[in-house]
Amino acid sequence: MATTCSPIASAPHLQRKLRHYCPSPWGDFFLNYVTCTPSQLLSMKEMAHKGGGGLVDTLQRIGVDYHYKKEIDDLICSIYNDKDYGIYSSDLYITSLQFYLLRKHGYTISADVFEKFRDKQGNISSDDVNCLLMLYDAAQMRTHGEEILEDMITFNKSRLQYLMMKNLEPELAEEVRCTLETPRFRRVERVEARRYISLYKKKGVQYETLLDFAKLDYNILQAIYCDELELTIWWKDLQSWTDLSFAWDRMVEMHFWILGALYEPYYSYSRTMLTKFTLLASLLDDFYDNYSTTEESTMFTTAIERWNEQTTGKFPAHMKVICTAKFYHAEVKWRDEHYVPTNVDEHLQISMHSSVCMQIINLVLISLRDVTTSTEDDVDWVFTFPKIIRGVSTVGRIINDIVSHEREQASLHVVSTVQTCMKQYGITAEQAKEKLTVMIEEAWMDMVQDYLHEKRPMELLEKSVDVARMMDFFYKRDDAYTLPLSLK
């Protein structure tokens, strides 16, 4: 017998749980923004190349390393194979820098290289602030069970905090502050490039041409991004023919989220398309979280689930994003039934999958197939939820919950990991946040573990971590997605 489906009658009197969102602060700004596009970019690039491979760290920090990928890869390989110097140097700064670069490029170098630097008290540290900063950043590349790196972080964090109270030079004080707030491995590359270009000039430039090249390159990429933000027209058209008042107006933020992972110029088409995909996925989230009644949510989810597991399993990866509807629906049930999961693990079984970072990862990795050696098997691997993907999603979910906890108490909302942790251990909100912060650190160690040991294309692993970096950036001090003015 055929099943018929009747539409729900319009109910203008229906009381919906609408929130009052902060409007988009960007307006039509990016439709009219113009910047210079210097014709001398190619000659600047060639001149900067003469700086040599010893500038790898600087090239990465000022954001032009993508021009020299092969040269940098060759240099890192030679550092790894150099048994007389490199990582085995008797200079603590050089060893720390090489250790950081090697692990950042996927080499499984042992932390035992630091053993020879222990002092009489068993600590590994330095009186030189720059060396101390590099040592701290190197230790952040730790995995589970590396006690020597854990000890280095604990001891040198307190030393850096002490130095912040001293009369350091402004540029050095800024480096210490930035390192304590966000270790280098966790920084968003485009944001770090903008910051370090300014700092590099103040510190006294060793290679003027390199600085000029970085500025020009940054401005050209920025011009490309602004051209892409003609998406504003598409978004306004979409809003004009349907009522999207229940949804966030966060088109610019979504584009920024995507370029945090895919910032290179050759990903322009991917950035545009993935911004659209992510916006539509966000609309789905808003429909469940802010607009639909329980009845509407159930009917919509049932309609999607009629595709059944066998059918959706054959979907191309970009369509699987829409299948997160069942996780959104589960959260709606938690909200309406005032259900608090028994423990944080139970919460994450649902909330990690509904997290926007999981959707962004899926879409970003599909884009890599056009410019890297990644295959369909690599994309399928992501859907097995390996440690690195689980770590990214965990960071995204928990850090969001921590910064938005107080604000969300003022309205009906889905129970957060903070509330779940409070129930699980019978503790206060502040104590729960401390426990969850430990879980975030463990998730970063999971990411580094897979980053070093998974036999997948390096760019695939790097872009996965980039998504975690964006989540950390958006929710470091506040919920910048909800309160976008904090990004300005």
ABEGO torsion letter per residue (X at the ends): XBBBBBBBBBBAABBBBBBBBBBBAAEAAAAABBBBBBAAAAAAAAAAAAAEAAAAAAAAAAGAAAAAAAAAAAAAAAAAABAABEAABABAAAAAAAAAAAAAAGBBBBAAAAAAABBAAGBBBBABAAAAAAAAAAAAABBBGBAAAAAAAAAAAAAAAAAAABBBBAAAAAAAAAAAABBAAABBAAAAAAAAAAAAAAAEBABAAAAAAAAAAAAAAAAAAAAAAAAAAAAAAAAAABBAAABBBAAAAAAAAAAAABABAAAAAAAAAAAAAAAAAAAAAAAAAAABBAAAAAAAAAAAAAAEAAAAAABBAAAAAAAAAAAAAAAAAAAAAGBBBABAAAAAAAAAAABAAAAAAAAAAAAAAAABABBAAAAAAAAAGBAAAAAAAAAAAAAAAAAAAAAAAABBBBBBAAAAAAAAAGBBAAAAAAAAAAAAAAAAAAAAAAAAABBBBAAAAAAAAAAAAAAAAAAAABBAAABAAAAX
